[in-house]
Amino acid sequence: MLIGEVARRSGVSARMLRHYDALGLVRPTGRSGAGYREYSDEDIRRIFHIESLRSLGLSLRDVGRALDDPGFAPSELVDDLVRRTRERIAAETELLTRLSRISAAEPGDWRDVLQVVALLRELGSKSAEKRQRAALSSAEEGAAPVEALVEAVLGETDPHVAGALRWALARSGTAGLAPLADGLASPVAEVRKRAVQSVAEITGDEATALLREALANPDAVVRGYAALALGARGVADAVPALVDMVVEGTNDVDAADALSALASRAAQADRIAGALVDRLSGGPVEAPARRRLTQALADIPGITATRALTDLSHDEDRAVALTATYILGIRDAR
């Protein structure tokens, strides 16, 4: 078969076939009656083998080795191809993400595009100072895509930069809640923590609803931050989680303050006092936890809290009894 016919049937251009010939990869081994070189069936099979190996990303040099070197072991080369392919996919994915974020910013002209690119680069800088500056400027100029801010805040380890990013994200409204919800389900504890801290700084019903969902999160840290944020928003659903924090001694002072703020509403005071009392009388509670529960009753108004403190003033634990007596004295003075 002459070169033109081979090109038509194989899909490999005549120019490429001549290139293969020059490299010695595949050469026509037959001759026509007119003296033209012809490709044999074996030559054509070799062409298809070459194309198959090229489709895997092998160079022509490696293709020649694979076909002609009996001692050639493919495993090392294939592993190298896997590595290079993964690197290429990662680079392409990063480029796609960057382009998507630029598109999301809806740039009006190339100056806007360059501004977004500069902000994204600064958010990924190794310098904490540059990252913080980028976070602050993104909020002022509104140029950074929300997805970029969420990714930055979920990966940020510097507390000052993280604070600036949360502030910028809060100023962007509720657009970041969906990716932050994904962060709450992350397998990485630090990412979950950063996600709930970020949600806590976003105002509005949608953020409050996400915080309510976070009360059922299996991560106690997430539940704790959600409860504190909800307590500050006056959401009574946070009461059980806040009481748990007092018992466990996890941010117990902040939890007690949140309970006190919630109890400022008359309808909630007795319910909160009852929840604290139930934990005191509902089963064995270690002495430190009993003292924290007693202290938490201090700023809970109402008769239920007063009665509980009166009973606790006679508690077997002297520290608990003294604490309750001291609190009752203060309440009487008021």
Summary of the structure (lengths in Angstrom):
residues: 334
radius of gyration: 34.6
end to end distance: 108.0
largest distance: 121.6
contacts: 1029
relative contact order: 0.04
helix: 75%
strand: 1%
